[in-house]
């Protein structure tokens, strides 16, 4: 797992985050619906995992991400 801070992307645009994921072959986890729009218009990406804000607890999110990682 890499955080935006780890990647030097704290003040980056959404597209810069997506570009980083493409270059690194990483899936992005986000609560920003703008990333869904990128997918809908055909932007290529290794994967986008979206969770609506306040729809899950942190524990639920972590468990779900761990399950995805294991499969």
C-alpha positions in Angstrom: 0.0 0.0 0.0 1.2 3.5 -0.9 -0.4 6.6 0.4 -0.5 9.9 -1.5 2.0 11.3 1.0 4.4 8.3 0.3 4.1 8.9 -3.4 4.6 12.7 -3.2 1.0 13.3 -4.4 -0.6 15.2 -1.5 -1.5 18.3 -3.7 -1.8 16.4 -7.0 -4.8 16.4 -9.3 -7.0 13.4 -9.7 -5.4 12.7 -13.1 -1.9 12.8 -11.5 -3.0 10.2 -9.0 -4.4 8.1 -11.9 -1.2 8.5 -13.9 0.8 7.3 -10.9 -1.4 4.2 -10.6 -1.0 3.5 -14.4 2.8 3.8 -14.2 3.1 1.7 -11.1 0.4 -0.8 -12.1 -1.5 -0.1 -8.9 -5.2 -0.1 -8.1 -6.5 3.0 -6.4 -8.8 3.0 -3.5 -10.9 6.2 -3.3 -13.9 7.9 -1.9 -13.8 10.5 -4.7 -16.5 9.8 -7.3 -14.5 11.7 -9.9 -12.5 8.6 -10.4 -15.7 6.8 -11.5 -16.1 9.4 -14.2 -12.6 8.7 -15.5 -13.6 5.0 -15.8 -16.8 5.9 -17.6 -15.1 8.0 -20.2 -12.6 5.2 -21.0 -9.5 6.3 -19.1 -7.3 3.2 -18.8 -6.3 2.2 -15.3 -5.2 -1.0 -13.4 -8.2 -0.7 -11.1 -10.4 1.7 -9.2 -12.0 0.6 -5.9 -14.6 3.2 -4.8 -16.4 3.5 -1.5 -18.9 6.2 -0.9 -18.0 8.3 2.1 -19.5 7.3 5.4 -21.1 4.2 3.9 -18.7 1.8 5.7 -16.5 1.9 8.9 -12.8 1.9 8.5 -12.7 -1.7 9.8 -15.2 -2.8 7.1 -13.1 -1.0 4.4 -9.9 -2.6 5.6 -11.4 -6.1 5.8 -12.9 -5.7 2.3 -9.6 -4.5 0.9 -7.7 -7.4 2.6 -10.2 -9.9 1.0 -9.6 -8.4 -2.4 -5.9 -8.6 -1.9 -6.1 -12.3 -0.9 -8.2 -13.2 -3.9 
